[in-house]
Amino acid sequence: GAVVSQHPSRVICKSGTSVKIECRSLDFQATTMFWYRQFPKQSLMLMATSNEGSKATYEQGVEKDKFLINHASLTLSTLTVTSAHPEDSSFYICSARDPRDSQPQHFGDGTRLSIL
Amino acid sequence: QQQVKQSPQSLIVQKGGISIINCAYENTAFDYFPWYQQFPGKGPALLIAIRPDVSEKKEGRFTISFNKSAKQFSLHIMDSQPGDSATYFCAASKTGGTSYGKLTFGQGTILTVHP
């Protein structure tokens, strides 16, 4: 089945650092990828929809200058948390749509980001 | 209009029992209703999904019941096992138009199955 790989799985860094998270579709071409944020014991909150070759569409309240999304190829989207602060600590999950099947999205295993 | 409301927030079931989680939606344009299972530190994984043209779908121990007129759907886990202990999310999506694939998630249910 379709597989989405997310890297790194965990990152710990100092406040002020910029952190890049990669999301890859391993066996299909994904024209659309999604980025979510999840706080402990809460649901997934959609941050943005990433379309290959065009600008990402951000959800209301998500700072586009803070969370930079690049979808430069059909198999890779990246999320960069710029100048990260402790309040940015969270579980970030990406997903990708496989145009070959009926499932809207296949999810990666998430990235645990901890900002000290 | 876009909300999906899920209950209960948490559920404790004995091994072999039936786990039931309910969801209600508002937007009648939704036409795809998946359930996801999430283990700690992992992304959600699709468990089972239904479209509104059927009232029930069964896959192994997992069954979705769908009531289109009430705008409600539920997940039943038969013969619940300790390995089923996880967080379950219902979701809804429109599979057409510009928002194709965009999922609206419920709040989640933490299921604990005691041995």
HADDOCK unambig.tbl for C-alpha pairs under 7 A between the chains (distance, minus, plus):
assign (segid A and resid 42 and name CA) (segid B and resid 107 and name CA) 6.57 0.50 0.50
assign (segid A and resid 43 and name CA) (segid B and resid 105 and name CA) 6.92 0.50 0.50
assign (segid A and resid 43 and name CA) (segid B and resid 106 and name CA) 6.89 0.50 0.50
assign (segid A and resid 43 and name CA) (segid B and resid 107 and name CA) 5.09 0.50 0.50
assign (segid A and resid 43 and name CA) (segid B and resid 108 and name CA) 5.94 0.50 0.50
assign (segid A and resid 44 and name CA) (segid B and resid 105 and name CA) 6.85 0.50 0.50
assign (segid A and resid 93 and name CA) (segid B and resid 43 and name CA) 6.56 0.50 0.50
assign (segid A and resid 97 and name CA) (segid B and resid 101 and name CA) 6.99 0.50 0.50
assign (segid A and resid 104 and name CA) (segid B and resid 101 and name CA) 4.19 0.50 0.50
assign (segid A and resid 105 and name CA) (segid B and resid 101 and name CA) 6.46 0.50 0.50
assign (segid A and resid 107 and name CA) (segid B and resid 43 and name CA) 5.90 0.50 0.50
assign (segid A and resid 107 and name CA) (segid B and resid 44 and name CA) 6.22 0.50 0.50
assign (segid A and resid 107 and name CA) (segid B and resid 45 and name CA) 6.82 0.50 0.50
assign (segid A and resid 108 and name CA) (segid B and resid 43 and name CA) 5.60 0.50 0.50
assign (segid A and resid 109 and name CA) (segid B and resid 42 and name CA) 4.66 0.50 0.50
assign (segid A and resid 109 and name CA) (segid B and resid 43 and name CA) 4.13 0.50 0.50
assign (segid A and resid 110 and name CA) (segid B and resid 42 and name CA) 6.06 0.50 0.50
assign (segid A and resid 110 and name CA) (segid B and resid 43 and name CA) 5.48 0.50 0.50
